[in-house]
Amino acid sequence: MAFEFTDTNFQETALSQGTVSVIDFWAEWCGPCRLVGPIIEELSGEYQDKVRIGKLNVDHNPQVSMQFGVRSIPTILFIKDGKVVDKQVGTTTKANLKQKIEALL
């Protein structure tokens, strides 16, 4: 199951040095988010020991969303060593996300 990022745990779980994190910014009411959600779940299982992959509900966690300027969802941030190194806005394929993740490993 994908990790649940929150305003409270984001700093220590997503931004720590030596880690790669993939965060799906989503909301329950967002149709395109429902298309990306299962892909995020699959990838979190495939990269379980290498990358922290999870979701952040923008309705419940507005601070992180504002901090990173997330204005459209789904938005997926790719963070390495505490810095955003890539971003995907809108729906995408599993193959595209895997390519982005592999480039960070």
C-alpha positions as CSV (number, residue, x, y, z in Angstrom):
1,M,0.0,0.0,0.0
2,A,1.2,3.5,-0.8
3,F,2.6,5.6,2.0
4,E,0.4,8.4,3.3
5,F,2.2,11.7,3.4
6,T,0.8,14.4,5.6
7,D,1.6,18.0,6.6
8,T,2.9,16.5,9.9
9,N,5.2,13.8,8.5
10,F,6.3,15.3,5.2
11,Q,9.5,16.9,6.4
12,E,11.0,13.8,7.9
13,T,9.6,11.2,5.4
14,A,9.9,12.9,2.0
15,L,12.7,15.4,2.4
16,S,15.4,13.5,4.2
17,Q,18.9,13.2,2.6
18,G,19.8,10.0,0.8
19,T,16.2,9.2,-0.2
20,V,14.1,9.3,-3.2
21,S,10.4,10.0,-2.7
22,V,7.5,10.1,-5.2
23,I,4.4,12.0,-3.9
24,D,1.0,11.9,-5.6
25,F,-1.0,15.0,-4.7
26,W,-4.7,14.1,-5.0
27,A,-8.2,14.5,-3.7
28,E,-11.2,12.2,-3.4
29,W,-13.4,14.3,-5.7
30,C,-10.7,14.4,-8.6
31,G,-11.6,12.1,-11.5
32,P,-8.1,12.0,-13.1
33,C,-6.6,11.3,-9.6
34,R,-8.6,8.0,-9.6
35,L,-6.8,7.0,-12.8
36,V,-3.4,7.7,-11.3
37,G,-4.1,6.2,-7.9
38,P,-3.9,2.5,-8.8
39,I,-0.6,3.1,-10.7
40,I,0.9,4.7,-7.6
41,E,-0.3,1.7,-5.5
42,E,1.4,-0.7,-7.9
43,L,4.7,1.3,-8.1
44,S,4.8,1.5,-4.3
45,G,4.9,-2.3,-4.1
46,E,7.4,-2.7,-6.9
47,Y,9.8,-0.1,-5.4
48,Q,9.1,-0.8,-1.8
49,D,12.7,-1.2,-0.7
50,K,14.2,1.5,-2.9
51,V,11.8,4.5,-3.1
52,R,9.2,5.9,-0.8
53,I,6.1,6.2,-3.0
54,G,2.9,7.6,-1.6
55,K,0.0,10.0,-1.7
56,L,-0.9,13.3,-0.1
57,N,-4.5,14.3,0.1
58,V,-4.6,18.1,-0.7
59,D,-7.9,18.7,1.1
60,H,-6.5,17.3,4.3
61,N,-2.9,18.6,4.0
62,P,-3.0,22.2,2.6
63,Q,0.4,23.3,4.0
64,V,2.6,21.0,1.9
65,S,0.4,21.6,-1.2
66,M,1.0,25.4,-0.8
67,Q,4.7,25.0,0.0
68,F,5.3,23.3,-3.3
69,G,2.8,25.4,-5.3
70,V,0.5,22.5,-6.3
71,R,-2.4,24.2,-8.2
72,S,-3.6,21.3,-10.3
73,I,-4.2,17.7,-9.4
74,P,-3.0,15.1,-9.9
75,T,0.5,16.4,-9.5
76,I,3.3,14.0,-8.8
77,L,6.6,15.3,-7.3
78,F,9.9,13.4,-7.5
79,I,12.2,14.3,-4.7
80,K,15.8,13.3,-4.3
81,D,18.0,14.3,-1.3
82,G,15.3,16.8,-0.2
83,K,15.0,18.6,-3.5
84,V,12.3,18.4,-6.2
85,V,14.0,17.1,-9.3
86,D,11.0,16.3,-11.5
87,K,7.3,16.9,-11.7
88,Q,4.3,15.4,-13.5
89,V,1.1,17.3,-13.7
90,G,-2.0,15.5,-14.9
91,T,-2.6,11.8,-15.8
92,T,0.2,9.7,-17.1
93,T,1.2,6.1,-17.8
94,K,2.9,3.6,-15.5
95,A,5.7,3.3,-18.0
96,N,6.3,7.1,-17.9
97,L,6.5,7.1,-14.1
98,K,8.8,4.1,-14.0
99,Q,11.1,5.8,-16.4
100,K,11.3,8.9,-14.2
101,I,11.8,6.8,-11.0
102,E,14.6,4.7,-12.7
103,A,16.4,7.9,-13.7
104,L,16.7,8.8,-10.0
105,L,18.1,5.5,-8.8
